[in-house]
């Protein structure tokens, strides 16, 4: 199943979309969801951000959702110490191979 959210949102607004979506799926008899993937472009003002490793390569953040839910308490997220949220360097606009080398998304 593919679900695409169009438009620009503030981070706080995402719950307003996902909560009714989950309620809809539940009303349709869906009892389990596996492998959720969220692909987004996150901005600080006018600058796009990226999650990178110590080698400045783009990486995915994996969140142990099942473990978090099983605890039954709200969680606060933080990046693992080896990852960094950086502003996307402007010079990547001129580097056609940056995506190939894992330097841009």
N, CA, C and O atoms as CSV, one atom per row, in Angstrom:
chain,resi,resn,atom,element,x,y,z
A,1,UNK,N,N,0.861,-1.174,0.000
A,1,UNK,CA,C,0.000,0.000,0.000
A,1,UNK,C,C,0.903,1.231,0.000
A,1,UNK,O,O,1.846,1.308,0.788
A,2,UNK,N,N,0.627,2.176,-0.862
A,2,UNK,CA,C,1.387,3.414,-0.924
A,2,UNK,C,C,0.481,4.576,-0.535
A,2,UNK,O,O,-0.633,4.702,-1.042
A,3,UNK,N,N,0.958,5.404,0.349
A,3,UNK,CA,C,0.228,6.600,0.767
A,3,UNK,C,C,1.171,7.774,0.577
A,3,UNK,O,O,2.281,7.779,1.108
A,4,UNK,N,N,0.734,8.757,-0.171
A,4,UNK,CA,C,1.564,9.936,-0.417
A,4,UNK,C,C,0.860,11.149,0.169
A,4,UNK,O,O,-0.319,11.383,-0.098
A,5,UNK,N,N,1.585,11.914,0.962
A,5,UNK,CA,C,1.055,13.158,1.524
A,5,UNK,C,C,1.589,14.313,0.689
A,5,UNK,O,O,2.801,14.512,0.614
A,6,UNK,N,N,0.712,15.068,0.070
A,6,UNK,CA,C,1.125,16.213,-0.738
A,6,UNK,C,C,1.028,17.492,0.085
A,6,UNK,O,O,0.237,17.586,1.024
A,7,UNK,N,N,1.838,18.463,-0.282
A,7,UNK,CA,C,1.768,19.766,0.359
A,7,UNK,C,C,2.916,19.995,1.321
A,7,UNK,O,O,3.766,19.131,1.534
A,8,UNK,N,N,2.912,21.175,1.887
A,8,UNK,CA,C,3.927,21.584,2.849
A,8,UNK,C,C,3.283,21.673,4.221
A,8,UNK,O,O,2.250,22.320,4.394
A,9,UNK,N,N,3.897,21.023,5.187
A,9,UNK,CA,C,3.369,20.991,6.548
A,9,UNK,C,C,4.414,21.482,7.543
A,9,UNK,O,O,5.612,21.487,7.258
A,10,UNK,N,N,3.948,21.885,8.688
A,10,UNK,CA,C,4.840,22.094,9.824
A,10,UNK,C,C,4.949,20.752,10.541
A,10,UNK,O,O,3.996,19.973,10.508
A,11,UNK,N,N,6.073,20.454,11.185
A,11,UNK,CA,C,6.210,19.156,11.851
A,11,UNK,C,C,5.045,18.830,12.779
A,11,UNK,O,O,4.614,17.678,12.830
A,12,UNK,N,N,4.534,19.793,13.500
A,12,UNK,CA,C,3.446,19.562,14.454
A,12,UNK,C,C,2.156,19.133,13.751
A,12,UNK,O,O,1.306,18.489,14.365
A,13,UNK,N,N,2.002,19.487,12.463
A,13,UNK,CA,C,0.777,19.178,11.716
A,13,UNK,C,C,0.670,17.716,11.278
A,13,UNK,O,O,-0.424,17.258,10.947
A,14,UNK,N,N,1.767,16.985,11.267
A,14,UNK,CA,C,1.756,15.624,10.740
A,14,UNK,C,C,0.785,14.726,11.513
A,14,UNK,O,O,0.124,13.876,10.916
A,15,UNK,N,N,0.696,14.905,12.813
A,15,UNK,CA,C,-0.224,14.087,13.613
A,15,UNK,C,C,-1.681,14.294,13.179
A,15,UNK,O,O,-2.486,13.364,13.244
A,16,UNK,N,N,-2.012,15.488,12.745
A,16,UNK,CA,C,-3.374,15.798,12.290
A,16,UNK,C,C,-3.739,14.983,11.052
A,16,UNK,O,O,-4.918,14.743,10.792
A,17,UNK,N,N,-2.745,14.563,10.297
A,17,UNK,CA,C,-2.959,13.745,9.102
A,17,UNK,C,C,-2.878,12.261,9.445
A,17,UNK,O,O,-3.741,11.482,9.038
A,18,UNK,N,N,-1.852,11.868,10.187
A,18,UNK,CA,C,-1.638,10.442,10.418
A,18,UNK,C,C,-2.663,9.821,11.361
A,18,UNK,O,O,-3.051,8.670,11.164
A,19,UNK,N,N,-3.106,10.545,12.370
A,19,UNK,CA,C,-4.083,9.982,13.303
A,19,UNK,C,C,-5.380,9.572,12.596
A,19,UNK,O,O,-5.822,8.434,12.759
A,20,UNK,N,N,-6.003,10.468,11.812
A,20,UNK,CA,C,-7.215,10.042,11.084
A,20,UNK,C,C,-6.939,8.932,10.064
A,20,UNK,O,O,-7.797,8.081,9.828
A,21,UNK,N,N,-5.747,8.937,9.460
A,21,UNK,CA,C,-5.404,7.872,8.514
A,21,UNK,C,C,-5.361,6.527,9.229
A,21,UNK,O,O,-5.890,5.539,8.719
A,22,UNK,N,N,-4.742,6.477,10.393
A,22,UNK,CA,C,-4.659,5.230,11.149
A,22,UNK,C,C,-6.049,4.783,11.606
A,22,UNK,O,O,-6.353,3.590,11.593
A,23,UNK,N,N,-6.885,5.729,12.006
A,23,UNK,CA,C,-8.253,5.391,12.393
A,23,UNK,C,C,-9.030,4.823,11.206
A,23,UNK,O,O,-9.796,3.872,11.366
A,24,UNK,N,N,-8.839,5.396,10.021
A,24,UNK,CA,C,-9.486,4.890,8.816
A,24,UNK,C,C,-9.037,3.460,8.521
A,24,UNK,O,O,-9.868,2.590,8.260
A,25,UNK,N,N,-7.724,3.213,8.561
A,25,UNK,CA,C,-7.216,1.872,8.284
A,25,UNK,C,C,-7.777,0.858,9.281
A,25,UNK,O,O,-8.158,-0.252,8.910
A,26,UNK,N,N,-7.819,1.261,10.547
A,26,UNK,CA,C,-8.372,0.371,11.564
A,26,UNK,C,C,-9.848,0.068,11.293
A,26,UNK,O,O,-10.288,-1.071,11.450
A,27,UNK,N,N,-10.609,1.083,10.888
A,27,UNK,CA,C,-12.031,0.871,10.587
A,27,UNK,C,C,-12.227,-0.036,9.380
A,27,UNK,O,O,-13.283,-0.649,9.223
A,28,UNK,N,N,-11.212,-0.120,8.530
A,28,UNK,CA,C,-11.261,-0.995,7.359
A,28,UNK,C,C,-10.748,-2.402,7.669
A,28,UNK,O,O,-10.608,-3.228,6.767
A,29,UNK,N,N,-10.469,-2.670,8.948
A,29,UNK,CA,C,-10.044,-4.007,9.340
A,29,UNK,C,C,-8.550,-4.248,9.317
A,29,UNK,O,O,-8.111,-5.380,9.519
A,30,UNK,N,N,-7.758,-3.222,9.077
A,30,UNK,CA,C,-6.307,-3.382,9.087
A,30,UNK,C,C,-5.876,-3.600,10.537
A,30,UNK,O,O,-6.200,-2.802,11.416
A,31,UNK,N,N,-5.147,-4.684,10.777
A,31,UNK,CA,C,-4.744,-5.019,12.144
A,31,UNK,C,C,-3.258,-4.863,12.399
A,31,UNK,O,O,-2.820,-4.894,13.549
A,32,UNK,N,N,-2.469,-4.696,11.333
A,32,UNK,CA,C,-1.023,-4.581,11.510
A,32,UNK,C,C,-0.437,-3.805,10.333
A,32,UNK,O,O,-0.903,-3.927,9.200
A,33,UNK,N,N,0.581,-3.014,10.615
A,33,UNK,CA,C,1.310,-2.286,9.568
A,33,UNK,C,C,2.786,-2.627,9.726
A,33,UNK,O,O,3.347,-2.484,10.812
A,34,UNK,N,N,3.406,-3.073,8.658
A,34,UNK,CA,C,4.837,-3.407,8.670
A,34,UNK,C,C,5.588,-2.466,7.745
A,34,UNK,O,O,5.063,-2.060,6.709
A,35,UNK,N,N,6.799,-2.122,8.110
A,35,UNK,CA,C,7.710,-1.421,7.220
A,35,UNK,C,C,7.245,-0.068,6.746
A,35,UNK,O,O,7.125,0.148,5.540
A,36,UNK,N,N,6.983,0.841,7.644
A,36,UNK,CA,C,6.590,2.200,7.268
A,36,UNK,C,C,7.845,2.966,6.848
A,36,UNK,O,O,8.872,2.903,7.523
A,37,UNK,N,N,7.757,3.676,5.752
A,37,UNK,CA,C,8.866,4.489,5.271
A,37,UNK,C,C,8.377,5.914,5.104
A,37,UNK,O,O,7.329,6.147,4.502
A,38,UNK,N,N,9.119,6.858,5.628
A,38,UNK,CA,C,8.769,8.268,5.519
A,38,UNK,C,C,9.911,8.987,4.815
A,38,UNK,O,O,11.016,9.085,5.350
A,39,UNK,N,N,9.643,9.482,3.627
A,39,UNK,CA,C,10.642,10.221,2.860
A,39,UNK,C,C,10.220,11.680,2.839
A,39,UNK,O,O,9.122,12.005,2.387
A,40,UNK,N,N,11.080,12.553,3.323
A,40,UNK,CA,C,10.691,13.959,3.388
A,40,UNK,C,C,11.883,14.870,3.145
A,40,UNK,O,O,13.040,14.479,3.307
A,41,UNK,N,N,11.567,16.079,2.758
A,41,UNK,CA,C,12.564,17.141,2.688
A,41,UNK,C,C,12.253,18.083,3.838
A,41,UNK,O,O,11.196,18.712,3.869
A,42,UNK,N,N,13.174,18.177,4.778
A,42,UNK,CA,C,12.978,19.012,5.960
A,42,UNK,C,C,13.775,20.305,5.802
A,42,UNK,O,O,14.926,20.291,5.367
A,43,UNK,N,N,13.149,21.409,6.157
A,43,UNK,CA,C,13.741,22.735,5.950
A,43,UNK,C,C,13.875,23.479,7.270
A,43,UNK,O,O,12.990,23.416,8.123
A,44,UNK,N,N,14.988,24.184,7.429
A,44,UNK,CA,C,15.175,25.177,8.492
A,44,UNK,C,C,15.079,26.528,7.807
A,44,UNK,O,O,16.054,27.011,7.231
A,45,UNK,N,N,13.923,27.127,7.868
A,45,UNK,CA,C,13.738,28.376,7.127
A,45,UNK,C,C,13.816,28.086,5.646
A,45,UNK,O,O,12.987,27.344,5.120
A,46,UNK,N,N,14.797,28.658,4.955
A,46,UNK,CA,C,14.972,28.467,3.514
A,46,UNK,C,C,16.063,27.462,3.168
A,46,UNK,O,O,16.423,27.327,1.998
A,47,UNK,N,N,16.597,26.753,4.163
A,47,UNK,CA,C,17.709,25.829,3.929
A,47,UNK,C,C,17.246,24.394,4.173
A,47,UNK,O,O,16.715,24.078,5.238
A,48,UNK,N,N,17.451,23.530,3.177
A,48,UNK,CA,C,17.082,22.126,3.324
A,48,UNK,C,C,18.117,21.419,4.185
A,48,UNK,O,O,19.306,21.732,4.127
A,49,UNK,N,N,17.654,20.460,4.985
A,49,UNK,CA,C,18.558,19.731,5.878
A,49,UNK,C,C,18.688,18.280,5.427
A,49,UNK,O,O,17.864,17.765,4.671
A,50,UNK,N,N,19.754,17.634,5.919
A,50,UNK,CA,C,20.030,16.240,5.594
A,50,UNK,C,C,20.594,15.555,6.834
A,50,UNK,O,O,21.226,16.194,7.675
A,51,UNK,N,N,20.359,14.241,6.938
A,51,UNK,CA,C,20.999,13.448,7.992
A,51,UNK,C,C,22.205,12.772,7.364
A,51,UNK,O,O,22.090,12.080,6.352
A,52,UNK,N,N,23.375,12.983,7.981
A,52,UNK,CA,C,24.625,12.450,7.441
A,52,UNK,C,C,25.401,11.701,8.525
A,52,UNK,O,O,25.208,11.917,9.721
A,53,UNK,N,N,26.285,10.812,8.063
A,53,UNK,CA,C,27.171,10.092,8.971
A,53,UNK,C,C,28.493,10.858,9.105
A,53,UNK,O,O,28.642,11.919,8.498
A,54,UNK,N,N,29.454,10.350,9.882
A,54,UNK,CA,C,30.728,11.079,10.051
A,54,UNK,C,C,31.493,11.317,8.754
A,54,UNK,O,O,32.325,12.221,8.684
A,55,UNK,N,N,31.217,10.508,7.716
A,55,UNK,CA,C,31.875,10.704,6.417
A,55,UNK,C,C,31.106,11.661,5.517
A,55,UNK,O,O,31.425,11.794,4.336
A,56,UNK,N,N,30.090,12.332,6.071
A,56,UNK,CA,C,29.239,13.278,5.344
A,56,UNK,C,C,28.433,12.600,4.242
A,56,UNK,O,O,28.092,13.231,3.242
A,57,UNK,N,N,28.133,11.331,4.421
A,57,UNK,CA,C,27.278,10.602,3.475
A,57,UNK,C,C,25.847,10.588,3.999
A,57,UNK,O,O,25.612,10.484,5.203
A,58,UNK,N,N,24.906,10.694,3.081
A,58,UNK,CA,C,23.482,10.682,3.423
A,58,UNK,C,C,23.121,9.301,3.975
A,58,UNK,O,O,23.496,8.279,3.401
A,59,UNK,N,N,22.398,9.282,5.080
A,59,UNK,CA,C,21.960,8.023,5.679
A,59,UNK,C,C,20.484,8.111,6.049
A,59,UNK,O,O,19.916,9.199,6.141
A,60,UNK,N,N,19.882,6.961,6.257
A,60,UNK,CA,C,18.506,6.886,6.728
A,60,UNK,C,C,18.510,6.708,8.234
A,60,UNK,O,O,19.374,6.021,8.779
A,61,UNK,N,N,17.572,7.308,8.893
A,61,UNK,CA,C,17.388,7.151,10.328
A,61,UNK,C,C,16.375,6.032,10.535
A,61,UNK,O,O,15.242,6.127,10.065
A,62,UNK,N,N,16.771,4.984,11.228
A,62,UNK,CA,C,15.876,3.873,11.527
A,62,UNK,C,C,15.368,4.036,12.951
A,62,UNK,O,O,16.151,4.178,13.890
A,63,UNK,N,N,14.059,4.013,13.096
A,63,UNK,CA,C,13.421,4.199,14.395
A,63,UNK,C,C,12.774,2.879,14.800
A,63,UNK,O,O,11.965,2.339,14.046
A,64,UNK,N,N,13.111,2.350,15.970
A,64,UNK,CA,C,12.528,1.075,16.416
A,64,UNK,C,C,11.092,1.270,16.904
A,64,UNK,O,O,10.829,1.239,18.106
A,65,UNK,N,N,10.183,1.469,15.980
A,65,UNK,CA,C,8.801,1.833,16.306
A,65,UNK,C,C,8.122,0.810,17.213
A,65,UNK,O,O,7.446,1.186,18.171
A,66,UNK,N,N,8.294,-0.469,16.921
A,66,UNK,CA,C,7.636,-1.497,17.724
A,66,UNK,C,C,8.105,-1.453,19.175
A,66,UNK,O,O,7.293,-1.579,20.091
A,67,UNK,N,N,9.396,-1.277,19.389
A,67,UNK,CA,C,9.933,-1.199,20.751
A,67,UNK,C,C,9.422,0.042,21.479
A,67,UNK,O,O,9.129,-0.010,22.674
A,68,UNK,N,N,9.318,1.144,20.766
A,68,UNK,CA,C,8.827,2.381,21.381
A,68,UNK,C,C,7.369,2.224,21.800
A,68,UNK,O,O,6.997,2.586,22.916
A,69,UNK,N,N,6.545,1.686,20.907
A,69,UNK,CA,C,5.126,1.509,21.206
A,69,UNK,C,C,4.931,0.524,22.361
A,69,UNK,O,O,4.056,0.725,23.204
A,70,UNK,N,N,5.734,-0.530,22.404
A,70,UNK,CA,C,5.571,-1.536,23.460
A,70,UNK,C,C,5.874,-0.977,24.849
A,70,UNK,O,O,5.371,-1.495,25.847
A,71,UNK,N,N,6.686,0.067,24.921
A,71,UNK,CA,C,6.979,0.694,26.230
A,71,UNK,C,C,5.766,1.420,26.784
A,71,UNK,O,O,5.616,1.559,27.998
A,72,UNK,N,N,4.898,1.882,25.888
A,72,UNK,CA,C,3.669,2.529,26.331
A,72,UNK,C,C,3.846,3.921,26.897
A,72,UNK,O,O,2.922,4.454,27.511
A,73,UNK,N,N,4.997,4.519,26.712
A,73,UNK,CA,C,5.224,5.885,27.190
A,73,UNK,C,C,5.703,6.735,26.028
A,73,UNK,O,O,6.367,6.229,25.124
A,74,UNK,N,N,5.375,8.021,26.040
A,74,UNK,CA,C,5.855,8.897,24.958
A,74,UNK,C,C,7.386,8.910,24.916
A,74,UNK,O,O,8.052,8.840,25.949
A,75,UNK,N,N,7.914,9.000,23.725
A,75,UNK,CA,C,9.360,9.024,23.551
A,75,UNK,C,C,9.807,10.370,23.022
A,75,UNK,O,O,9.062,11.070,22.336
A,76,UNK,N,N,11.027,10.715,23.351
A,76,UNK,CA,C,11.672,11.876,22.750
A,76,UNK,C,C,12.739,11.347,21.814
A,76,UNK,O,O,13.502,10.448,22.169
A,77,UNK,N,N,12.788,11.907,20.625
A,77,UNK,CA,C,13.750,11.435,19.642
A,77,UNK,C,C,15.012,12.286,19.680
A,77,UNK,O,O,14.973,13.496,19.906
A,78,UNK,N,N,16.114,11.618,19.453
A,78,UNK,CA,C,17.410,12.275,19.311
A,78,UNK,C,C,18.210,11.465,18.302
A,78,UNK,O,O,18.071,10.245,18.218
A,79,UNK,N,N,19.037,12.144,17.548
A,79,UNK,CA,C,19.889,11.419,16.608
A,79,UNK,C,C,20.946,10.644,17.374
A,79,UNK,O,O,21.447,11.123,18.392
A,80,UNK,N,N,21.293,9.453,16.901
A,80,UNK,CA,C,22.431,8.757,17.497
A,80,UNK,C,C,23.676,9.635,17.389
A,80,UNK,O,O,23.794,10.445,16.470
A,81,UNK,N,N,24.587,9.472,18.318
A,81,UNK,CA,C,25.764,10.346,18.385
A,81,UNK,C,C,26.590,10.359,17.097
A,81,UNK,O,O,27.260,11.352,16.811
A,82,UNK,N,N,26.555,9.282,16.322
A,82,UNK,CA,C,27.365,9.226,15.102
A,82,UNK,C,C,26.688,9.886,13.898
A,82,UNK,O,O,27.290,9.967,12.827
A,83,UNK,N,N,25.452,10.356,14.054
A,83,UNK,CA,C,24.757,11.026,12.955
A,83,UNK,C,C,24.580,12.509,13.254
A,83,UNK,O,O,24.616,12.936,14.408
A,84,UNK,N,N,24.390,13.278,12.198
A,84,UNK,CA,C,24.255,14.725,12.340
A,84,UNK,C,C,23.185,15.226,11.371
A,84,UNK,O,O,23.074,14.743,10.244
A,85,UNK,N,N,22.408,16.192,11.823
A,85,UNK,CA,C,21.457,16.888,10.959
A,85,UNK,C,C,22.156,18.159,10.503
A,85,UNK,O,O,22.435,19.046,11.309
A,86,UNK,N,N,22.439,18.242,9.205
A,86,UNK,CA,C,23.183,19.398,8.697
A,86,UNK,C,C,22.359,20.156,7.671
A,86,UNK,O,O,21.416,19.620,7.087
A,87,UNK,N,N,22.730,21.405,7.463
A,87,UNK,CA,C,22.181,22.173,6.357
A,87,UNK,C,C,22.802,21.634,5.074
A,87,UNK,O,O,24.008,21.398,5.014
A,88,UNK,N,N,21.986,21.443,4.063
A,88,UNK,CA,C,22.485,20.937,2.781
A,88,UNK,C,C,23.394,21.980,2.151
A,88,UNK,O,O,22.974,23.117,1.937
A,89,UNK,N,N,24.649,21.606,1.848
A,89,UNK,CA,C,25.575,22.566,1.236
A,89,UNK,C,C,25.097,23.029,-0.137
A,89,UNK,O,O,24.690,22.214,-0.966
A,90,UNK,N,N,25.146,24.324,-0.372
A,90,UNK,CA,C,24.690,24.894,-1.643
A,90,UNK,C,C,25.512,24.384,-2.824
A,90,UNK,O,O,24.989,24.281,-3.934
A,91,UNK,N,N,26.778,24.066,-2.609
A,91,UNK,CA,C,27.622,23.622,-3.724
A,91,UNK,C,C,27.167,22.276,-4.296
A,91,UNK,O,O,27.597,21.895,-5.384
A,92,UNK,N,N,26.310,21.558,-3.580
A,92,UNK,CA,C,25.811,20.298,-4.121
A,92,UNK,C,C,24.918,20.517,-5.332
A,92,UNK,O,O,24.708,19.591,-6.116
A,93,UNK,N,N,24.392,21.715,-5.497
A,93,UNK,CA,C,23.568,22.019,-6.672
A,93,UNK,C,C,24.358,21.886,-7.968
A,93,UNK,O,O,23.781,21.600,-9.016
A,94,UNK,N,N,25.674,22.090,-7.907
A,94,UNK,CA,C,26.508,22.032,-9.100
A,94,UNK,C,C,27.214,20.695,-9.265
A,94,UNK,O,O,27.931,20.501,-10.247
A,95,UNK,N,N,27.030,19.768,-8.331
A,95,UNK,CA,C,27.729,18.484,-8.376
A,95,UNK,C,C,26.785,17.395,-8.852
A,95,UNK,O,O,25.998,16.862,-8.070
A,96,UNK,N,N,26.862,17.064,-10.133
A,96,UNK,CA,C,25.979,16.070,-10.716
A,96,UNK,C,C,26.172,14.664,-10.178
A,96,UNK,O,O,25.283,13.822,-10.306
A,97,UNK,N,N,27.340,14.399,-9.570
A,97,UNK,CA,C,27.619,13.065,-9.061
A,97,UNK,C,C,27.379,12.944,-7.560
A,97,UNK,O,O,27.614,11.879,-6.989
A,98,UNK,N,N,26.918,14.005,-6.911
A,98,UNK,CA,C,26.760,13.995,-5.459
A,98,UNK,C,C,25.802,12.897,-4.999
A,98,UNK,O,O,26.065,12.238,-3.992
A,99,UNK,N,N,24.702,12.689,-5.714
A,99,UNK,CA,C,23.768,11.627,-5.331
A,99,UNK,C,C,24.399,10.251,-5.535
A,99,UNK,O,O,24.215,9.351,-4.716
A,100,UNK,N,N,25.132,10.094,-6.616
A,100,UNK,CA,C,25.796,8.831,-6.905
A,100,UNK,C,C,26.779,8.463,-5.808
A,100,UNK,O,O,26.874,7.297,-5.427
A,101,UNK,N,N,27.513,9.445,-5.296
A,101,UNK,CA,C,28.523,9.214,-4.255
A,101,UNK,C,C,27.930,9.228,-2.851
A,101,UNK,O,O,28.667,9.078,-1.876
A,102,UNK,N,N,26.616,9.404,-2.724
A,102,UNK,CA,C,25.981,9.384,-1.406
A,102,UNK,C,C,26.138,10.670,-0.641
A,102,UNK,O,O,25.965,10.682,0.578
A,103,UNK,N,N,26.461,11.758,-1.318
A,103,UNK,CA,C,26.664,13.051,-0.668
A,103,UNK,C,C,25.432,13.931,-0.712
A,103,UNK,O,O,25.378,14.961,-0.040
A,104,UNK,N,N,24.447,13.536,-1.494
A,104,UNK,CA,C,23.236,14.354,-1.625
A,104,UNK,C,C,22.046,13.415,-1.796
A,104,UNK,O,O,22.190,12.254,-2.178
A,105,UNK,N,N,20.894,13.948,-1.508
A,105,UNK,CA,C,19.672,13.176,-1.688
A,105,UNK,C,C,18.796,13.893,-2.667
A,105,UNK,O,O,17.701,13.423,-2.976
